[in-house]
């Protein structure tokens, strides 16, 4: 959509939404103003309980000015680090390795990778053509961020980055590059390492020092003389190649739960939304809570990912609420190219040959007290980046006859800000849906919505390639294409024909969507089970498979929807919150009694594992008698069942297979055999190895703990908060995990994990001798219902608002959850904001 149309659309939204008073988006004659008149920025910021900023301004640029300032006060080091990332300057300041001296080459791969993804080049190219609204928000946010940096001074920042010369003022183009990179989180970013290793079979003109020219990473230095440092870097890269693993399209625990309840499922006949994203507790995927208001035009509260300027990603306004979950859709496809016999940099496409182009990039690399410049070539087809797995895998090789390339639908996402702004501005279902018709900005998440009239709506309009019907039919039926997708989790399509050439992105009409009066839900499974009373099918295979088994977590969510509403079968907000924080687990509810019976039948006779280890499970079995099946702080012996859940295999350990006519209850029925006993015995062996008491309550061994960063590195704070909650493996709904998913430079302390007694690898559960150190899971949680007086909301940012360990709000919400296992009231009404104001700032660009 061109800039003029986008601006007109935003103005029409404002005319439709408006408001006669505070907290009302309706019936106003005010229009949305993008840029501050005469460039003078002004915003009021009021901070209330738990450090939540309520930002008020008269235009988008000023609103984002206040937002950028308030955000920087809480989390400046995180965004400063991410800007260095998209500048491709990590190696410049920190050397080639993330862990210094380890040879992991992570900074080399990152710096070259973001150059190859062209996030900065694309930002410079597209920024002038962004809509007025997007540029106003970006420029205002940058001004606010820079204002905080200048006002505070680099030496007085959060100790995580205080005094560091890489912390600098940022530009609108750099923030746009970061937005583009965030859009590619579940696509191009995952393939940077494969692009790093991609080289044509016979291109050896630039490869120094005797490495295999076909498969070296191709680093080169401007000097032609032998350089031991470069040789060492090449060796490290080769070692990195030997440890390579394919991108994980299942994303582990990355995901969320979302419910939107309609008038037929709620006590008052209005909508109700449960937002429960599962995201990291550190790094750039932390949410940040804010309340942003342009009186009479915009009034929205919620959580935003770091650096997304002046918009709310998951939240609510006076009339509606929405949430997101990571979608099963695939925002990319790989293509297998058939190379020309005469030219290895040409590939066949229908009746012609097309060129593979080469582009060279340079980065600066810290080398002791000096800085050197490295160069590397990357290759592109008309689809996008060429990729290749390292030679040890030989899975996606660049050979004499074939090569592989990436088509990324999430790149250059110029709609991202406009799309979420339109969502924030919407005042009813029609306007909310119109945002999805007009924009393609939502990169990788499903959406669930409910409003004050009782509509419940679901849509997956992620950035999916628009393939023709014939291609989609082949992707569902061709044995090789299906087998490849099942094996890898993504598609590899024939690249020698235009049959599989996409025609842009899918439209609103092509996206899976469902409007109901009872409920829509998602817990990261395919769109097909959004509502079991109305299963969906027939959409593009790129949105996910139809009519396939559901995860244990999805089944737990659907069970909660069916049995947690009380005798009337209708929900109120309190019942939804209780369901979320009940910490039930689907697997325990289905198999625990049978598991205990099987276990007791074994008695004191040891169980022999496949590696010959004999394990006596009798004491653990007796301890499981005390486990109540939920993962509350008081629950005894839950860690034994947790470890069993990570050994559990539905295909082997359930006897009743999946039945599409009963997806909630199948597969099921615990097998009574040696395989189940071996799974339990392996779990017991790992608990024994950790030295944990079999009867320990969960709250004594599952905890959050902040990292303290100083000149001596990263250290545990020593303040542990006991934590209730389960994991995805147990079929938990309120999910937490020790998983580390922090893409920042500053270190996070980790307790050494227990190695599995069978595989010798760190346990997937993250178990250590200290227990479970939670770094991931339910994050920005809220429950919003609509009443005659407007939205009534309770929520929690589980890891607290600020990442700055000197802030009063570094752990206050951690403590609240540890002490209450409950949500807290969210302050949205203007009078409540005034009553709860703890700090206030009138921020103006023309005043110091």
C-alpha positions in Angstrom: 0.0 0.0 0.0 1.5 3.4 -0.9 2.2 6.1 1.7 -0.7 8.4 0.8 -3.3 5.6 1.1 -1.8 4.5 4.4 -2.0 8.0 5.9 -5.6 8.4 4.6 -6.6 5.1 6.1 -5.1 6.1 9.5 -7.1 9.3 9.4 -10.3 7.5 8.6 -9.7 5.2 11.6 -9.3 8.2 13.8 -12.6 9.7 12.5 -14.4 6.4 13.2 -12.9 5.7 16.6 -12.5 9.0 18.5 -13.8 9.6 22.0 -15.7 12.1 24.2 -13.6 11.4 27.2 -10.7 9.4 28.6 -10.6 5.7 27.8 -13.1 5.9 25.0 -12.1 5.3 21.3 -15.6 6.1 19.9 -17.5 9.0 18.6 -14.7 11.6 18.3 -14.2 14.2 15.7 -10.5 14.2 16.3 -8.1 13.0 13.7 -4.9 11.1 14.1 -1.9 13.4 13.7 1.4 11.7 12.7 4.1 14.3 13.2 4.4 16.9 15.9 3.6 20.4 14.7 6.8 22.4 14.1 8.8 19.3 15.3 8.3 20.1 19.0 7.8 16.8 20.8 5.8 16.7 24.0 4.6 13.8 26.1 3.4 13.2 29.6 4.6 10.1 31.4 3.1 8.9 34.6 4.5 5.8 36.2 2.2 3.7 38.4 2.5 0.5 40.4 5.3 -1.9 39.3 6.9 0.8 37.1 4.3 0.8 34.4 4.4 4.0 32.2 1.2 5.7 31.1 2.2 7.9 28.2 -0.1 10.7 26.8 0.5 12.9 23.8 -1.3 14.7 21.0 0.4 13.0 18.0 2.2 9.8 17.2 5.7 11.2 17.1 5.3 12.7 20.5 3.7 9.5 21.8 6.6 7.5 20.6 9.0 10.1 22.1 7.6 9.4 25.5 7.5 5.7 24.8 11.2 5.6 23.7 12.3 7.5 26.8 10.3 5.4 29.2 11.5 2.2 27.5 15.2 3.2 27.6 14.9 3.9 31.3 14.0 0.3 31.8 15.9 -1.6 29.1 18.3 0.6 27.2 21.1 -2.1 27.2 18.9 -4.6 25.4 18.1 -2.4 22.4 21.6 -0.9 22.3 22.9 -4.4 21.9 20.4 -5.2 19.2 21.3 -2.1 17.2 25.0 -3.3 17.3 23.7 -6.6 16.0 21.9 -5.2 13.0 24.9 -2.9 12.3 27.0 -6.1 12.0 29.4 -4.7 14.6 29.5 -7.4 17.3 32.9 -8.8 16.1 34.2 -5.2 16.0 33.7 -4.7 19.7 33.8 -8.2 21.1 35.9 -10.3 18.7 34.8 -13.3 16.6 33.3 -15.4 19.4 30.3 -14.9 21.7 32.2 -16.8 24.4 35.6 -15.1 24.1 38.4 -17.5 23.0 36.0 -20.4 22.6 36.2 -20.5 18.8 32.4 -20.6 18.5 32.6 -17.9 15.6 29.1 -16.7 16.6 29.9 -13.0 16.0 31.4 -13.7 12.6 28.3 -15.6 11.6 26.0 -13.0 13.0 27.7 -9.9 11.5 28.1 -11.4 8.1 24.6 -12.9 8.3 22.8 -9.6 8.9 24.7 -8.1 6.1 23.7 -11.0 3.9 20.0 -10.6 5.0 20.4 -6.9 4.0 18.4 -5.6 7.0 20.4 -2.4 7.1 20.6 -1.9 3.4 16.8 -2.6 3.1 16.1 -0.1 5.9 18.1 2.6 4.2 16.3 1.9 0.9 12.7 1.6 2.2 12.7 4.1 5.1 11.8 7.2 2.9 8.8 5.3 1.5 7.3 4.2 4.8 4.0 5.7 5.8 3.9 9.0 7.7 2.6 7.1 10.7 5.4 4.6 10.7 8.1 7.2 10.3 6.5 9.4 13.0 6.5 6.5 15.5 10.1 5.5 14.6 11.5 9.0 14.7 9.7 9.9 17.9 10.9 6.7 19.6 14.5 7.2 18.4 14.4 10.8 19.8 13.1 9.6 23.2 15.7 6.8 23.4 18.5 9.2 22.5 17.1 11.8 25.0 17.4 9.3 27.8 20.9 8.3 26.7 22.1 11.9 26.5 20.4 12.9 29.7 21.6 10.0 31.8 25.1 9.8 30.4 26.8 6.6 29.2 28.7 6.0 32.5 25.5 6.1 34.6 23.5 3.6 32.6 22.5 0.1 33.6 25.7 -1.6 34.7 25.2 -4.2 32.0 26.3 -1.6 29.4 27.5 1.4 31.4 30.6 3.0 29.9 30.7 0.8 26.9 31.7 2.6 23.6 29.2 0.4 21.6 26.3 2.2 23.3 25.6 5.1 21.0 22.7 7.3 19.8 20.6 5.4 17.2 19.0 6.5 13.9 15.6 5.8 12.5 17.1 3.7 9.8 18.9 1.5 12.4 15.7 1.0 14.3 14.0 0.1 11.1 16.7 -2.5 10.4 16.0 -4.0 13.8 12.3 -4.1 13.0 13.1 -6.0 9.7 15.3 -8.4 11.6 12.5 -9.1 14.2 10.2 -9.9 11.3 12.7 -12.5 10.1 13.1 -14.1 13.6 11.3 -17.4 12.5 12.7 -17.4 8.9 15.8 -15.7 7.5 17.5 -15.4 10.9 17.3 -19.2 11.4 19.2 -19.8 8.1 22.1 -17.4 8.6 24.5 -20.2 9.5 23.5 -22.2 6.4 24.2 -19.1 4.3 27.5 -18.7 6.0 28.7 -22.1 4.7 27.3 -21.8 1.2 30.0 -21.9 -1.5 29.9 -23.1 -5.1 31.7 -26.3 -5.8 34.7 -24.8 -7.7 35.0 -21.3 -6.4 38.4 -21.4 -4.8 39.8 -18.1 -6.0 39.5 -16.4 -2.6 40.1 -19.2 -0.1 43.5 -19.0 1.7 45.7 -21.4 3.5 44.9 -24.8 2.0 41.4 -25.4 3.3 39.0 -27.5 1.1 38.0 -24.8 -1.4 34.6 -26.4 -1.9 33.5 -26.2 1.7 35.5 -23.6 3.6 33.6 -20.6 4.9 35.7 -18.4 2.6 37.0 -15.8 5.0 39.6 -13.6 3.6 41.8 -10.8 4.8 43.0 -7.8 2.7 46.6 -8.9 3.1 47.7 -11.7 0.8 50.4 -12.7 3.2 49.9 -15.7 5.4 48.1 -14.6 8.6 48.0 -17.0 11.5 45.0 -15.2 13.0 43.0 -15.8 9.8 44.1 -19.4 9.7 42.9 -19.8 13.2 39.6 -18.3 12.5 39.2 -20.6 9.5 39.9 -23.6 11.8 37.4 -22.4 14.3 34.8 -22.0 11.6 35.5 -25.6 10.4 35.0 -26.8 14.0 31.7 -24.8 14.1 30.6 -26.6 11.0 31.2 -30.0 12.6 28.8 -29.0 15.5 26.1 -27.6 13.2 22.4 -28.5 13.7 19.4 -27.8 11.4 17.0 -24.9 12.3 14.3 -26.1 14.7 11.0 -25.3 13.1 9.1 -26.6 16.1 10.7 -23.8 18.2 10.8 -25.9 21.3 8.8 -24.2 24.0 8.6 -20.9 22.0 5.0 -20.2 21.7 2.0 -19.1 23.8 -1.6 -19.9 24.7 -4.5 -17.6 23.7 -8.2 -17.7 24.3 -10.9 -15.4 23.0 -14.3 -16.1 24.5 -17.5 -14.9 22.9 -21.0 -14.1 24.2 -22.1 -17.7 24.3 -19.2 -18.7 26.6 -19.2 -15.8 29.1 -21.5 -15.0 32.0 -22.2 -11.4 31.0 -22.5 -12.1 27.2 -19.4 -9.9 26.4 -16.0 -10.9 25.2 -13.1 -12.1 27.3 -9.5 -12.6 26.4 -6.7 -14.7 28.0 -3.2 -13.8 26.9 -0.5 -16.2 27.9 2.7 -15.8 25.7 5.6 -18.1 26.5 8.8 -16.1 25.8 12.3 -15.6 27.2 12.9 -13.8 30.5 16.0 -12.1 29.2 17.1 -10.6 25.9 15.3 -8.8 23.1 12.2 -11.0 23.2 11.2 -9.7 26.7 7.9 -7.9 26.7 7.6 -4.4 28.1 4.3 -3.1 29.4 3.0 0.4 28.7 -0.3 2.4 28.3 -0.3 4.8 25.4 -3.0 7.5 24.8 -3.8 10.2 22.3 -6.9 11.6 23.9 -10.0 11.0 21.8 -8.1 8.9 19.3 -6.0 6.1 20.8 -6.1 4.5 24.2 -4.4 1.1 24.5 -2.6 -0.9 27.1 -0.4 -4.0 26.7 2.9 -5.5 26.2 5.4 -4.8 23.3 8.6 -6.5 22.2 11.7 -4.5 22.6 12.2 -1.6 20.2 8.8 -1.8 18.5 8.1 1.9 18.7 4.9 3.4 20.2 2.7 0.4 19.5 1.2 -2.4 21.6 1.7 -6.0 20.3 -0.6 -7.8 22.8 -3.2 -5.8 24.6 -6.6 -4.1 24.9 -8.4 -0.9 24.5 -11.9 0.3 25.5 -13.8 -2.0 23.2 -11.6 -5.0 22.3 -8.7 -7.1 23.3 -6.4 -9.4 21.4 -3.4 -11.8 21.8 -1.0 -13.7 19.7 0.6 -17.2 19.6 3.5 -18.4 17.4 1.9 -19.8 14.3 2.5 -23.2 12.7 2.8 -21.3 9.4 6.1 -21.4 7.5 7.2 -17.9 6.4 9.7 -19.3 3.9 10.4 -22.1 1.5 13.6 -23.6 0.2 14.1 -24.2 -3.5 16.4 -26.9 -5.0 18.1 -25.5 -8.0 19.3 -27.5 -11.0 22.7 -26.1 -12.0 23.9 -25.7 -15.5 26.5 -28.2 -16.6 28.5 -25.4 -18.3 28.4 -22.8 -15.5 28.1 -23.6 -11.8 26.7 -20.1 -11.2 23.7 -20.6 -13.5 20.6 -22.6 -12.8 17.7 -23.8 -15.0 14.4 -22.1 -14.7 11.7 -23.2 -17.2 13.4 -22.8 -20.6 16.1 -20.4 -19.6 19.2 -20.2 -17.4 19.3 -17.7 -14.6 22.4 -16.3 -12.8 23.5 -16.9 -9.3 24.9 -13.5 -8.2 27.8 -13.0 -5.8 28.0 -10.1 -3.3 31.0 -9.4 -1.1 30.7 -8.1 2.5 33.2 -6.8 4.9 33.2 -6.6 8.7 35.6 -5.3 11.3 36.9 -7.9 13.9 38.6 -7.2 17.1 41.9 -9.0 17.3 43.6 -8.3 20.6 44.4 -4.6 20.7 43.9 -4.3 17.0 41.1 -4.5 14.5 41.2 -6.4 11.2 38.9 -6.4 8.3 37.5 -9.6 7.0 35.6 -10.1 3.8 33.3 -12.9 2.7 31.1 -13.6 -0.4 27.5 -14.6 -0.3 25.4 -15.8 -3.2 21.8 -15.1 -4.3 19.3 -16.7 -6.7 16.2 -14.7 -7.7 14.5 -16.3 -4.7 17.1 -15.1 -2.2 20.1 -16.3 -0.3 21.9 -19.4 -1.3 22.3 -21.9 1.6 24.2 -25.1 2.3 24.7 -27.5 5.2 28.3 -28.2 6.2 29.9 -31.1 4.4 29.7 -33.4 7.5 25.9 -33.4 7.0 25.7 -33.6 3.2 22.0 -32.8 3.6 21.7 -29.7 1.5 24.9 -29.7 -0.5 26.0 -27.2 -3.1 27.3 -29.8 -5.7 28.0 -29.7 -9.4 24.4 -30.4 -10.2 22.3 -29.0 -7.4 22.1 -26.1 -4.9 19.6 -24.7 -2.4 18.2 -21.2 -1.9 15.9 -19.5 0.6 12.7 -17.5 -0.2 11.8 -15.5 2.8 8.3 -14.0 3.0 9.1 -12.1 6.2 11.9 -9.9 4.8 11.5 -6.2 4.2 8.3 -6.0 6.3 7.4 -2.4 5.7 3.9 -3.0 7.1 4.8 -4.1 10.6 4.3 -0.8 12.4 1.2 0.2 10.4 -0.5 -3.2 10.9 -0.2 -3.1 14.7 -1.1 0.6 14.8 -4.3 -0.2 13.0 -5.0 -3.0 15.5 -4.4 -0.6 18.4 -6.8 2.0 16.8 -9.6 -0.5 16.0 -12.8 0.0 17.9 -14.9 -3.0 16.7 -14.6 -6.2 14.7 -15.0 -4.7 11.3 -12.1 -2.3 11.9 -10.0 -5.0 13.4 -10.5 -7.2 10.4 -9.8 -4.3 8.1 -6.3 -4.0 9.5 -5.7 -7.5 8.3 -7.1 -6.7 4.9 -5.0 -3.6 4.4 -1.6 -4.8 5.8 0.8 -7.7 5.7 2.7 -6.8 8.8 2.2 -9.7 11.2 5.2 -11.8 10.6 4.9 -15.1 12.6 1.9 -15.2 15.0 -1.7 -16.2 15.1 -4.3 -13.7 16.4 -7.2 -14.2 18.8 -9.7 -11.3 19.4 -12.8 -10.6 21.5 -14.8 -7.5 22.0 -17.4 -5.8 24.2 -20.3 -7.1 22.0 -19.3 -10.8 22.4 -17.4 -11.6 19.2 -14.6 -14.1 19.2 -12.3 -14.1 16.1 -9.2 -16.0 15.0 -6.9 -15.4 12.1 -3.5 -16.6 10.9 -2.5 -13.9 8.5 1.2 -14.3 8.9 3.5 -13.5 5.9 3.0 -16.7 3.9 4.0 -17.1 0.2 1.1 -17.1 -2.2 1.5 -20.3 -4.3 -1.0 -21.5 -6.9 -3.5 -24.3 -6.4 -1.5 -26.8 -8.5 1.7 -26.3 -6.5 -0.2 -26.5 -3.2 -1.9 -29.8 -4.3 1.5 -31.3 -5.2 2.9 -30.2 -1.8 0.2 -32.2 -0.1 0.3 -35.3 -2.4 3.8 -35.7 -3.9 5.6 -38.4 -1.8 9.0 -36.7 -2.0 7.7 -33.3 -1.1 5.7 -34.6 1.8 8.5 -36.8 3.1 11.0 -33.9 3.0 8.6 -31.6 5.0 7.9 -34.3 7.5 11.6 -35.0 8.0 12.8 -31.4 8.2 9.8 -29.4 9.3 9.9 -27.2 6.2 9.4 -27.4 2.5 12.0 -27.9 -0.3 10.4 -27.1 -3.6 11.6 -27.7 -7.2 13.4 -24.6 -8.3 13.6 -25.4 -12.0 10.0 -24.5 -12.8 7.8 -21.4 -12.4 5.0 -23.7 -11.2 6.2 -23.1 -7.6 6.9 -19.4 -8.1 4.9 -17.4 -5.5 2.7 -14.5 -6.5 3.5 -12.2 -3.6 1.9 -13.0 -0.2 -1.4 -14.5 0.7 -4.4 -12.2 1.0 -6.9 -11.8 3.8 -9.3 -14.0 1.8 -6.7 -16.8 1.7 -5.9 -16.8 5.4 -7.4 -19.2 7.9 -9.9 -17.4 10.1 -12.9 -18.2 12.2 -15.6 -16.1 13.8 -17.5 -17.7 16.7 -19.8 -16.8 19.5 -18.3 -19.3 22.0 -14.5 -19.5 21.7 -11.4 -19.5 19.6 -8.1 -20.7 21.0 -4.6 -21.6 20.0 -1.6 -23.2 21.8 0.8 -23.3 18.8 -0.9 -26.1 17.0 -2.2 -25.9 13.5 -5.1 -23.6 12.8 -7.4 -26.6 12.2 -8.4 -27.1 15.8 -9.2 -23.4 16.6 -12.6 -24.6 17.7 -13.3 -28.4 17.9 -17.0 -27.8 17.0 -15.9 -26.3 13.7 -12.6 -27.8 12.5 -11.0 -26.0 9.6 -9.1 -27.5 6.6 -8.2 -26.8 3.0 -6.0 -23.8 3.4 -2.5 -23.5 2.1 -0.2 -26.2 3.5 2.2 -23.4 4.4 -0.2 -22.6 7.3 0.3 -26.0 8.8 -1.2 -29.5 8.5 -4.9 -30.3 8.8 -6.5 -32.8 11.1 -3.3 -33.9 12.8 -2.7 -34.8 16.4 -2.7 -32.0 18.9 0.0 -31.3 21.5 -0.6 -32.2 25.1 -0.6 -28.5 25.9 -3.4 -27.8 23.4 -5.4 -30.7 24.8 -4.9 -29.3 28.3 -6.1 -25.9 27.1 -9.2 -27.4 25.5 -9.9 -29.4 28.6 -9.7 -26.3 30.7 -12.1 -24.6 28.4 -14.5 -27.5 28.8 -14.4 -28.0 32.6 -13.2 -24.8 34.3 -16.3 -22.5 33.9 -18.3 -23.7 36.9 -21.7 -25.3 37.0 -23.2 -22.8 34.5 -20.6 -23.6 31.9 -20.0 -19.9 31.4 -16.8 -18.1 32.3 -16.1 -15.0 34.2 -12.7 -13.4 34.4 -11.9 -15.0 37.8 -12.5 -18.5 36.5 -10.3 -17.9 33.5 -7.5 -16.7 35.7 -8.0 -19.7 38.0 -7.8 -22.0 35.0 -4.6 -20.4 33.8 -2.8 -20.6 37.1 -4.2 -24.0 38.2 -1.0 -25.5 36.9 -2.7 -28.6 35.8 -0.9 -30.9 33.3 -2.6 -33.1 30.7 -0.2 -36.0 30.9 -0.5 -36.5 34.7 -4.3 -36.3 34.5 -4.3 -39.1 31.9 -1.5 -41.5 33.1 -0.5 -40.9 36.7 -2.7 -43.5 38.4 -1.7 -46.2 35.8 2.0 -45.2 36.1 1.9 -45.6 39.9 0.3 -49.0 39.5 2.9 -50.1 37.0 5.6 -48.7 39.2 4.4 -50.5 42.3 4.2 -53.7 40.5 7.9 -53.5 39.9 8.6 -53.3 43.6 12.3 -53.3 44.5 13.4 -55.2 41.4 15.8 -52.9 39.4 14.9 -51.7 35.9 17.6 -52.2 33.4 18.2 -49.3 30.9 19.4 -49.8 27.4 22.9 -48.9 28.4 22.9 -51.6 31.1 22.4 -49.3 34.0 20.2 -50.8 36.7 17.9 -48.4 38.5 15.8 -49.2 41.6 12.6 -47.1 41.3 10.9 -48.2 44.5 11.6 -45.0 46.5 10.6 -42.8 43.6 7.5 -44.8 43.1 6.5 -44.3 46.8 7.2 -40.6 46.4 4.9 -40.3 43.4 2.0 -41.4 45.7 2.3 -37.9 47.2 2.2 -36.1 43.9 -1.1 -34.3 43.4 -0.8 -34.1 39.6 -0.4 -30.3 39.4 2.8 -28.2 39.5 2.1 -25.8 42.3 4.8 -24.7 44.7 3.5 -27.1 47.4 3.3 -30.1 45.1 5.6 -32.9 46.3 7.6 -35.1 43.9 6.5 -33.3 40.8 10.1 -33.2 39.5 10.0 -37.0 39.2 7.0 -36.8 37.0 8.5 -33.9 35.1 11.6 -35.9 34.2 9.4 -38.8 33.2 7.4 -36.5 30.9 10.6 -35.6 29.1 11.2 -39.3 28.5 7.6 -40.0 27.4 7.0 -40.9 23.8 3.3 -40.8 22.7 3.8 -43.2 19.9 5.5 -45.8 22.0 3.8 -45.2 25.4 0.2 -44.7 24.5 -1.8 -47.7 23.2 -4.8 -45.9 21.8 -3.8 -44.1 18.6 -4.9 -40.7 17.3 -8.5 -40.6 16.1 -9.4 -37.4 14.1 -13.0 -37.8 15.3 -11.8 -37.5 18.9 -8.7 -35.3 18.8 -9.1 -34.1 22.4 -8.8 -37.6 23.9 -6.5 -39.3 21.6 -3.8 -40.7 21.6 -4.2 -42.0 25.1 -4.1 -45.0 27.5 -0.7 -45.7 29.1 1.0 -48.9 27.9 1.8 -51.4 30.6 5.2 -52.6 29.4 9.0 -52.4 30.0 9.3 -49.4 27.7 7.3 -47.2 30.1 9.2 -48.6 33.1 12.5 -47.8 31.4 11.3 -44.2 30.7 10.5 -43.8 34.4 13.7 -45.5 35.5 15.8 -43.1 33.3 13.9 -40.2 34.9 14.6 -41.5 38.4 18.3 -42.0 37.5 18.6 -38.4 36.4 16.8 -37.1 39.6 19.2 -39.3 41.7 22.2 -37.9 39.8 21.0 -34.3 40.6 20.9 -35.3 44.3 17.4 -34.0 44.8 15.0 -35.3 47.5 12.3 -37.4 45.9 9.7 -35.8 48.2 10.8 -32.2 47.6 8.0 -29.7 47.0 8.4 -28.0 43.6 8.8 -24.5 45.1 12.0 -25.6 46.7 13.7 -26.6 43.4 12.0 -24.5 40.7 12.9 -20.8 40.8 13.8 -17.6 39.0 17.0 -15.8 39.8 18.4 -12.7 38.3 21.9 -12.3 36.9 24.2 -9.6 38.3 26.6 -8.1 35.8 29.7 -6.2 36.8 33.4 -6.1 35.9 33.7 -9.7 37.1 31.2 -11.0 34.7 27.8 -12.6 35.3 26.9 -13.9 38.7 23.8 -15.3 40.4 22.1 -12.7 42.5 21.4 -15.1 45.3 17.8 -14.0 45.5 15.7 -17.0 44.3 11.9 -16.8 43.8 10.0 -20.1 44.2 8.1 -20.7 41.0 4.9 -22.7 40.2 4.3 -24.0 36.8 4.8 -26.9 34.4 6.4 -27.6 31.0 5.2 -28.3 27.5 6.4 -31.9 28.0 3.9 -32.5 30.8 1.1 -31.0 28.8 1.1 -28.0 31.1 -0.7 -24.8 30.2 1.1 -22.3 32.3 4.5 -23.2 31.0 8.0 -22.4 32.3 11.4 -23.7 31.4 15.1 -23.3 32.1 15.7 -22.9 28.4 18.1 -20.1 27.5 16.9 -18.0 24.5 18.9 -14.8 24.9 20.3 -13.2 21.8 22.2 -10.5 23.6 25.8 -9.9 24.3 25.9 -9.7 28.0 26.1 -13.1 29.8 23.4 -14.9 31.7 24.5 -17.0 34.6 23.5 -20.7 34.3 23.9 -23.6 36.7 25.6 -26.6 35.1 23.0 -29.0 33.8 22.8 -32.6 34.7 23.8 -34.9 31.9 21.4 -37.6 30.8 22.4 -41.0 32.1 21.5 -42.6 28.8 22.7 -40.1 26.1 25.3 -38.1 28.0 23.8 -34.9 26.8 22.3 -32.1 28.9 18.8 -32.9 29.9 16.0 -31.3 27.8 14.3 -30.4 31.1 17.2 -28.2 32.1 17.6 -30.0 35.4 20.7 -29.0 37.5 21.9 -29.8 41.0 20.1 -26.6 42.0 16.9 -27.8 40.4 15.1 -25.8 37.6 16.4 -22.3 37.0 13.5 -20.7 35.0 14.5 -18.4 32.2 11.5 -18.8 29.9 7.8 -19.2 29.9 4.6 -17.3 30.7 5.6 -13.7 30.4 3.1 -10.9 29.7 -0.1 -12.5 31.0 -3.5 -10.9 31.3 -7.2 -11.6 31.5 -9.5 -8.9 30.1 -13.3 -8.9 30.4 -15.6 -6.2 29.2 -18.2 -4.6 31.5 -20.6 -1.7 31.2 -17.8 0.5 32.6 -15.3 -0.7 30.0 -12.5 -3.2 30.3 -11.6 -4.9 33.6 -8.1 -6.4 33.4 -5.7 -8.3 35.6 -2.2 -9.2 34.4 1.4 -9.7 35.2 4.8 -9.3 33.5 6.3 -12.3 35.2 10.0 -11.2 35.1 9.2 -7.6 35.9 9.4 -4.4 33.9 13.1 -3.5 34.0 16.2 -5.5 33.1 18.3 -3.0 35.0 19.4 -4.6 38.3 19.6 -1.1 39.9 15.9 -0.5 39.2 13.2 -0.8 41.8 11.3 -2.7 39.2 13.8 -5.3 38.4 12.1 -8.1 40.3 8.9 -6.8 42.0 6.6 -8.8 39.7 8.8 -11.9 40.2 8.2 -11.5 43.9 4.5 -11.0 43.4 4.1 -14.2 41.4 6.3 -16.2 43.8 4.2 -15.0 46.8 0.7 -15.2 45.2 0.7 -17.3 42.0 -1.9 -14.8 40.7 -2.3 -11.8 38.4 -2.5 -8.2 39.6 -5.0 -5.4 38.8 -4.0 -3.5 35.6 -4.6 0.3 35.9 -6.3 1.6 32.8 -8.9 4.2 33.8 -7.6 7.7 33.8 -8.7 8.5 37.3 -7.0 5.3 38.5 -3.8 6.3 36.8 -4.0 9.7 38.6 -4.6 8.0 41.9 -1.8 5.5 41.5 0.9 7.9 40.0 4.2 7.3 41.7 6.4 9.4 39.4 5.7 11.9 36.6 7.6 13.5 33.8 6.5 16.1 31.3 9.0 15.4 28.5 9.5 18.2 25.9 12.1 18.3 23.1 12.4 22.1 23.5 13.2 21.8 27.2 16.1 20.2 29.0 
